[in-house]
Amino acid sequence: MTDPNEPAPLYAAREPIFPRRVKGNFRTFKWVLMAVMLGIYYLTPWIRWDRGPALPDQAVLIDLANRRFFFFMIEIWPHEFYFVAGLLIMAGLGLFLFTSALGRVWCGYACPQTVWTDLFILVERWVEGDRNARIRLLRQKWDGEKIRKRTTKWTLWLLIGLATGGAWVFYFTDAPTLMVDLVTGQAHPVAYTTMAILTLTTFAFGGFAREQICIYACPWPRIQAAMMDEDTITIAYREWRGEPRGKLKKGEMDPAQGDCIDCMACVNVCPMGIDIRNGQQLECITCGLCIDACNEMMDKVGKPRGLIDYLALKDEAMERAGGHPTKVWKHIFRVRTMIYFGLWSAIGVGLVVALFLRSPIDFNVTPARDPLYVQLSDGAIRNIYTLRLRNKQGEPTEFRITVTSAAPGAEGLRLSLEGQSADTVTVPADETLTQRLYIEAPAGSAPATADRIDIRLWVADTSSTDRVSADTVFNGKAN
């Protein structure tokens, strides 16, 4: 017998949730969105994109070995990581924007946890039946039927998890080649380890944890309150219309009773297992399934749809007072959302501009520090530099390197490349060349008699008009 003076436990065992199948606009939209997103995730590594003979032909590839990221016609180098940082900032601002305007639509429709959980529930329903059948199976003793159904379901879940982990590793190397290596046992142990981890986490999160990830592991339910206000469109129950609720008896209509017939349909379809009629709750992911279920019941009993609906909390109060709800566009296009949209757009435009303005040539030059300069036997002063030249094009390219200076008397500066008979070098496609170069000032010239002058190195593509420059210094003074 439980001691009444004993404190309540801080943790309650999870009660499994078995959402009932429902039909409606929001459920259909979720099916379509799930199919599109899973298709993109699983199929993208197999899309080919011809970049020439020297580059990989996988359309989307995170090439860690060569420290590059390919996205169709776009190639991102390590020193251009600001593009990735910009996209992450846009993703964060986008989450703020959509939450401010439409509540947790990301959680309800596009979050990976939601998408894969929907897929796992679909498999579970296909193997074990709808809500009531799954509840009976849970309570049923372990017999042949239960073992068969559970084994089938878990096997299908593991296959989905394996496909999920496999698709992830395909983004990091050539997918067809890796597939052959995985099947023949020749892939790197990191690939097998990554696949195993992702397979098990997908199996556990989508099959067993489900809503627990959203409630306890994800920080967004706690943050969303700061993004939402009374103008945010979210899922709400029109209490003024539904209460007092009560069971509807056939052939009877109580004028004092509200439209809610207390059928529990909204609760039975909820993947989070909550009752939206209790008001706004941290667990609600605004997936809209309760709207479909309630509308279906309202149609059956001949009552207007919209007892549960997407609406702003401000509108519910206005309707309760007999007023008319605000136009939807006024809820969306308000100061807060426009600020988020302005910041999001500004970063996006900036990234696009930076992407199209970036040069196909990238180089840097480093003067030697020990010694700063060398005086030759004829009195000339020589400086040594290390040049790192990156060719971002998909074919070998020849570059001409020259030097200029605005200092008086600097016209006589001579540039030579170590191991080269001319002032040009050829850099292979999509590679970086490290080249030592020498700059000399003849004896008696102004640069050879100055302690230090500013110079500019130019690198030009000999097959086009592309040209870039970098500033450095020339050190030295003849004795």
Order of alpha helices (4+ residues) and beta strands (2+ residues): alpha-beta-beta-beta-alpha-alpha-alpha-alpha-alpha-alpha-alpha-beta-alpha-alpha-alpha-beta-alpha-alpha-alpha-beta-beta-beta-beta-beta-beta-beta-alpha-beta-beta
